[in-house]
Amino acid sequence: MNGLSDVRLTLRSQELAAGQNHGTREALMRNAPSCLSRWDLFWHRLHTRKALLNLTPEQLRDVGLSREEALAEGLKPFWRM
């Protein structure tokens, strides 16, 4: 490989890493279909957060959350991300 190819590969790998971090952040911030309107998104958050509060310890373990994490997320107002 010549020097230009090495530079391109390095830049591309940095772009991919940045994209993965950004995608992860978006997934964490908005775990709903992108086609939802603002009100539908609020409704989705309200119901999923209520459901999170009702999960059993086994179900929480399956999704990788502790009871404290579930409570922190479940008690957030629906308008907060």
N, C-alpha and C positions, 0 to 999 in steps of 0.2 A: 504494500500500500504506500502511496505517496503521502506527503504531509497534509495536503488538502483533504484527502479522504479521512485522515485521522481527526482533523479538526471538525469536519462535518459529522462524523460519528459521535464525537464528544458533545457537540452542540445538540445533536438529535437526542442523545441519551438524556441530556439535561432538560430538553423540552418534554420528553416523555415523562420524566420524573416529576416535573412541575405539573404536567397535566394530570398525572395520577393523584398527586396531592390535592389539586384543585377539585378533581372529581370526587375524591373521598370527602372533602369538606362539604361540597354541595350535597352529597348523599346524606351526610349527617345533618345538615341544616334543613334539608327538605326531602323528607322521605314520603313523597306523594307523587302521583302522576303529574307530569308537567302541563297537561291539558286542563287542569282545574282552574276555575276562576278564583279570585281572592277569597270570596265567601265560601266556596267549596273547599278551599284549602284550610280555612279556619274550621269548618265543620269536620273535615278529616282529622285535623290535629286534636280537636275536642274529643272526638270519639276514640281515637287511637290512644290518647293519653289516659282516658278513663279505663279503657281495656287494659292498659299497662298496669294500672293500680290493682286490677283483679287477678293478675297472673299468680299461679302457685309457685312455690320455691323451685319445683322441678322445671316448670316452664321458663322461669327466669334464668335458670342454669342453662337451659337449651339455647336461649338467645344471648347468653354471655353477660347478663346484668346481675348486679347485686340488688338486694331489696332497697338499699339506700339510693342507688342510682335510679332505680325505677320510681321511687317516691319523688326524687328531685325532678325527674322529667315529667312524671304524671301530674304533679301539682303545679306545673307551670301554667300560666294563663294561655289560652288558645292563640292569642295574637303574638306571643313570643316564639321565636325560633329556637 
